[in-house]
Amino acid sequence: MAATYTFDVFCSLDGFGSHTGDWGGYWGKQGPELLERRLALYGEEQRMVFGANTYRAFAQMLASSTEMSEVRDPWVTRMTHLPATVVSRTLQEPLDWPDATLVGRDAVDVVARLKGESEVPLRSHGSLSMNRALMAAGLVDRVQVTVFPVITGQTGAEPIFRGAADFDLELIESRTLDGHTQELIYRPTLHA
C-alpha cells in the first residue's frame, strides 16, 4: 500500500503563503489551540519532504533563531527531528538537518518512489512549486491548508497555487482553532 502524501501549507485568506509586512509569524494570529494541533500533527511518525528553497528557508530561520523564539515552537523543533528527504539538484551535502537525505532527481520520481517504499506517511510543509508539480502528477493525497484570518492584499507574497493545474477538492476534515483560524484538509482530484 502506498504511503499517504500530505501537502501542508499556511496561508492568508487571499491565498498568500507569506508576507512582506510587519505581521510577524503566523500573521500574528497564533494561539494555544493552533500550536497544540501542530505539535500533535508532527508528533506522529512520518517523513518530511522538502524542496531546496523551503529547506534553505527553514535551515536559515533555525540557524538564526534563539531557543525562545517562535521559530522554535515545539512543533517546529519536532519537525526538525523527523526523517526528511530534500529534493534538490543545487544543494550539496552535508545538510544542516539531523536526519536528512539529499536526492538530486526530479521530485515527481522521488515522491513516487517514496510513496511506494515508505512505511510511514509523507508530509511536506511549504515547498510550493514542488507540491504544485506533485499535485499535477496525482501524487498528493491530501492538501492541508491552515487559513489565518487576514487579507494581505498589499503585503502578501508567494501565492500558494499560482500556476497550479485546476483541481476539484473534496473536504475530508475541518476545524477552527483559537476561534478564528481554519484548518481545512482536502482530497485533490485533477479537474478534467
N, C-alpha and C positions, 0 to 999 in steps of 0.2 A: 504494500500500500504506500502511496506517495505521501511524503510529509506535507503538511499544510504550510502555505506561504502567506504571511500577513504583511501588507504594506501599511505601516503605522505612521501617521503624519499629524502634525499640529497645524491649525490654520485660523485665520481671521474669518469672520462671516463672509467677507467678499473674496475668499479663496487664496489669500496670500500665505505663504509658508514662513515668512519672516517680515521684518520691517526695518526701516532706517531711522525711525523716530525715537523718542525718549520714553517709550512704553515700558521698557525693562523686559526681563524674561517672562515667558508665559503671558505677554502683553499686560503684565501687572495683575492678572486675574487668577493666579494660583490660590488654592485653598487646601485645607486638610483632606477633603474627600478626593480631590484630584491626585494629590501626592500619594495617598494610601492606595488608590486604584492603580497608579503607575507602578508602585512598588509590588503590588500583587501580580500585575501582568508580567513584570520582569523577574518575579520570584520563581516562576515556572521554568523548568528546564527547556531550553531552546537554543538555536544557533542564530546569531545575528549575521546579516548580510549587508555590507556597505559598499557603495561606490567610492571612488577616490576622493571626490570633493567633500562628501559628508564625513568620511573617515578623517580627512585633513582638518575639517572644522571641529570635530569632536576632540581630536588629539590636541589641537591648538588651544581650545577652550579649557580642556582639563589641565594642560601644562601651565597655563597662566592663571589658574584659579587657586583659591585657598580652600582649606578643608571646610570652612564655614559658609562659602558662597553657594548660591542657589544652583550653580553649575554642578555642585557636588551633592545635590539632593540624593537621598538614599537609592531611589530607583536608577539614577544615572550611574552611581557607584556600582550597583548590582549589574547593570548592563555592561559595564566595562570588564566585569569578571566572567561574563558568558563567553563561550567559544564564538569566534567570529571569522567570517570569510570576507576578505576585502578584494573586490574585483577591480583591477586596475592594470593598465599597461604602462603607466607613468611612475607609479610608486616603486620603491625598492626596499628590500628587507635590510635590516630588521625594522619591523613596525613597532611603534611605541604603544602596544596594546598587549595585555598579559597573555592571551591565548588566541592570537590572530594568525590566519593563514592567508597569504597573498596569492591570488590566482590571476595571471595575466592573459586571460582569454575573454571572449565575448560573454557578457552577463547572461544572455539567454541560454547559452550552452552550459555555463557554470551552474545556474539555478536549476535547469532541467536535470542535470546530474545530481545536484544536492537533493532535490525533491525525491529522486529515486533511491538515494543511498542513506539519507539521514534518518536516524531513529527518533529524532526529536523535531518539533515544529521549527519552522524558519520564520524569522521576523526581520524586517528592515525598517528602521526609523529614519525618515528623511530619504536621501538618495533619489531625488525626484526624477531626473531624466532616466536613470537606470530602471526605476519602478514603472515609469510610463512605458518603456520598451518591454518590460516583463509582462505588463498588463496586455499589451497588444499581442504578445506571443501566447497568451492564455495561461500564464504561469502563476498569476496572483489569485489566490483563493479568497482572500478577504482584504478589503480596504477598510482600515480603521482610522476614521477621521475624528480628531478632537477639535471641536469648533469653539473658539474663545469668543465671548460676546463683545466684539469690537469690529468696526469698519475702518480699514486702513487705506482709504482712497488716496490720500496724499503720501503716506509713508510705507505702503505695502511693497514688499519685494518678493520675488520668486513665486509667481503664480503656480500653484501646485499642478494643475492639469493643462497648462499652456502647451499646445502642440500634441496633446494626447488624442488617441482614437476616440470614437464615440462608444459609450458603454451604457447598457441597461444595468441598474443596480437593484438588488433585492435586499431590503433591510432585514438583517437577521438578529440584530441586538441594538438596543439604545439605552442610554442612561443620562440623567442630569447629575452633574457633580457640583457641589457647593452652591446649588440653587441657580446657576447661570451658565455653566459650561456644558456643552453637549458632546457625548461620545457616541458616535454612530458607526456601526460595523455593517458593511455591505458585502454581498457576494456579487462580483462584477461579471457581466457577460458581454462580449463584444457585440455591439449593435449591428445587426445585419441589414 
